Each structure stands twice: as C-alpha cells, then as structure tokens.
Amino acid sequence: MTDLSVPTDLIRPVQGLATGVADATKTKIKETAEAFEASFLSQMLKPMFEGLSTDGLFGGGQAEATWRSFLLDEMAKKTVAAGGIGLAGPVMNEMLKMQEGAQ
C-alpha cells in the first residue's frame, strides 16, 4: 500500500482571510459546515448498519429499522460536536473564501 499524504496547507486554517465577514456570518458558516460534516458522517455510517438484524430477544424489530436513520443522524451530530473527522474546518475555510470573493 502507498502512504496517502495530504498537503498541510489544505488542513491549516487561512489566516486573515475573512476580515470583512461579520461575526454572525462566520457563526452561520461554521454551523453550516458542521451540519455538512454531520450529514456526510451519517451517510458514511448508514452502510455499517444496513446488514444488522433487528430480530431476536433484544432486537427492536421493525421499529428499530424505522428509527435507525434518526439514530445515525444523532450519532453523526455527537461525533461532530466532539471534534468530528476534520471535514468542517476545510469546508468552512472554502465557504469563507467564497464569501470574500462575493464582496
């Protein structure tokens, strides 16, 4: 296998980029980036649970299968709240760059 490396400039936050963007806008952009990361994580978790049987003594049956998507959404939100996988930061930086370009 080969080592996959990511250039450090893609991970590092851009300094002094969005000086003209209001704090309220930055907060909204951060919330949107975190919501995007949570949605991405939820979709990545989905295949992990598709093959699980909900039958048996402690299984939830049809109700468990029905509500599983809500469980995955909450698991993803909690993962993002705990620091996530590092997707929200770069997404937020790109959104701030786009915001700066629009002004």
N, C-alpha and C positions, 0 to 999 in steps of 0.2 A: 504494500500500500504506500501511497505517497502522502507526505505531510501537506495538509491544506493550510496555507497561511493566509492571513488577512492583513493587508497593509494597515499600519497603525493609524494613518491619517483618516481612515474610514471610521475608526472607533472613537477617536479623540473628538471632544466637542469643539465646535468652531468658536473661537474667542472673538468677542466684539462684533458679532455678525448682525444681530438684530437689535441694535441700539435704538432704532426708531419705532420698534414694535412695542405697543403698550403692554404693561404687565398683565392686564386682563386678557389680552390676546395671547400672550405667552402661556398663560394658565390654561386657556381653552385649547391651544395647540398641544400642550402636554397631555391634557385629558384625552384628546382625540388620538394621539399617538399611543397612549396606554390602552385605550379601547381597541385600537387596531391590533396591538400585540395580544390582548386577551382573546380577540376573535381568531387570530392566527393560531394561538395555542389551543383553543377549543377545537378547531378543525384538525389539528395535529393529534389531539387526544382521542378524537372520535373513532379512528380505526382500532385503537387499542381495546376498546370496549365492545366493539361490534360482535365479536365471537363469543363473548361471555354468556353463559347460560343463566337465566334468571329463575330456573326451576329449582326444586329441592327444598329442604327444610327451612333454610334461612334466605331463600331467594324471594325476590319481590314480585315475581310473575310478570304479568302484562303491565301492571302499574309501574314497575321498575323500568321496563323498556320504554314506557311512555314518557317518564320524567327524566330519563338519563341525559337528555340534551341540556336540561336545566342544571343538572349536577356538573356536567362538563364545563358549562359556562361559568359557574361559580368557582370551580377548581382553577380555571384559567385566570379569573379575576384575582383570586387569592395569590396565585403564583406571581402575577404582575405586581400586586401590592407588596410582595415580599422581595421584589427586585427583578423578577422576570428573567428572561433569557438574553436581555441586551438588545432587543429589537426596537423598543420605544425611543431610545436615545437617538439613533441614527435617523429614524423616521421623523422625529421632532426637528432635528437639525435640517433635514431636507425641506420640511414644511416652513421653517423659519427662513431658509434661503428663498423659497418661492414667495413668501410674504414680502421679503425685502425687495425682490425683483418687481413686484406688483406696485410698489410705491414710487 
